[in-house]
Amino acid sequence: MPKNSPSQTNNGANLGYESELFKAADKLRGNMEPSDYKHVALGLIFLKHISDRFEARRQELEEEYPEGVEDPDEYAAENVFWVPQSARWSHLQANAKQPTIGKLIDEAMLAIEKENASLKGVLPKEYARPALNAVMLGELIDLISNIALGQARDTARDVLGRVYEYFLGQFAGSEGKRGGEFYTPRSVVRVLVEVLQPYQGRVYDPCCGSGGMFVQSERFVEDHAGRVGDIAIYGQESNYTTWRLCKMNLAVRGIDSDIRWNSEGSFHKNELPDLRADFILANPPFNISDWGGDRLREDGRWRFGIPPTGNANYAWLQHIWHHLAPTGTAGVVLANGSMSSQQSGEGEIRKAMIEGDAIDCMVALPGQLFYSTQIPACLWFLAKDKSNGIARDKKLRDRRGEVLFIDARKLGYMVDRTRREFSDRDVAQIADTYHHWREGSGYEDVPGFCKSADLEAIRGHGYVLTPGRYVGAAAAEEDDVPFEERMAELTAKLGEQFKESARLEDAIRKNLEGLGYEF
């Protein structure tokens, strides 16, 4: 059995109840595009969630403080949205078979936004459009009605949150490249969160998509017996539709946050210019060429050099560095080319970041982790103060002049024909390696996997940060295949390749002769 088989180790995914529910919901969409149906289904899950929380709080007040049942402040005090009578799930469920159900849902969304300022402009309100089949809507309401039925209040919220998150991931997969614009694969987010360990402080994402980084950060705190209120969430998103998804995703989880939207984006209209975050987690769009860098040549964020106008990768890295607190750390997902590119001054910026001790760790990722692109990706981990002279955590050692390289390209397992995920063990292997290295306790270089390199070694490689250049080759694994058999297999493969090459050469020669060339 392969060492990373999901039957051997928990992969962290919830592929039971959520999977079956999504299959049932997906059947109902008929010929609707996933990009349209996504908002239909997720909007209803959100509505069910806030209605359930409202009813649970209402029941508590009826038992403990009946005078407060109709007081919206009593709900807001528990981070519960006020849901008017016409917007409650019980009302919609009772009318699910009516031909006017789409209009009733739109009215419910409008009523909720009117009563809750933080949701203004967030909820989808296109259920009454002719393209939406009323029968399908009714069946979808019936299906969603069973989510978390009979569960305790806290458990029900978690179930609805898991369902919402799972649906987001499945829709991202269905939409392909477009879906990846709003969703970072859970495997990648888990590595970022487990490496950075955002227990306490300000967490920021300048291109936050649907909010998965924040959900995982809060879950990390909960899983490690911390207090969710110990972290403050900040973010910005330029796509209005994605911003709405993010706001709903966080609200389903009961996560309080400050998520800003504007169409200009973090480079040109930085909504949080004074924020200095303890943790930054980001998955910027790869290799964006039209980011308007020509209008920002003198910007103060470019600490290590002016980024090229034809690629935003190094603009993202420096924007993120700029927003780190004095002891802050960041994890950034970028295309592999960012580790070695010499174009338009990128090599000089990378050199300045290395010499300036801005880079703590580089991780090469395996292929097929992402829905949106087949471009190989990597993780950059930045640290504002590698000396830890002012660090809160005195366990950390002085790492100036060193960078940790991790080659994780062989980790993970295929969940289907096109997509790979990390198991819990894979995530722990990466995170533990980084923590042992950073703390100076129990770390050892592992050929083929990890290497702690000093500045001299990095200079020797021309400031290229590709982990494969540093970690070397893994020790050969012993096997029971006799040398003669392996040699015969290789000889046969080479023979086939030579035959194919000869056939190709012959075909090219004949074509060229037909054009008048002589040999």
Buried (B, 14 or more C-beta within 10 A) or exposed (E): EEEBEBEEBEBBBBEEEBEEBBEBBBEBBEEBEBBEBBBBBBBBBBBBBBBBBBBBBBEBBEEEEEEBBEEBEBBEEEEBBBBBEEBBBEBBBEBBBBEEBBEBBBBBBBBBBEBBEEBEEBBBBBBBEEEBBBEBBBBBBEBBBEBBEEBEBEEBBBBBBBBBBBBBBBBBBBBBEBBBBBBBBBBBBBBBBBBBBBBBBBBBBBBBBBBBBBBBBBBBBEEEEBEBEEBBBBBBBBBEBBBBBBBBBBBBBBBBBBBBBBEEBBBBEBBBEEBBBBBBBBBBBBBBEEBBBEEBEEBEBBBBBBBBBBBBBBBBBBBBBBBBBEBBBBBBBBBBBBBBBEEBBBBBBBBBBBBEBBBBBBBBBBEBBBBBBEEBBBBBBBBBBBEBEEBEEEEBBEBEBBBBBBBBBEBBBEBEEEBBBBBBBBBBBBBBBBBBBBBEEEBEBBEBBBBBBEBEBBEEEEBBBBBBBBBBEEEEEEEEEEEEEEEEEEEEEEEEEEEEEEEEEEEEEEEEEEEEEEE
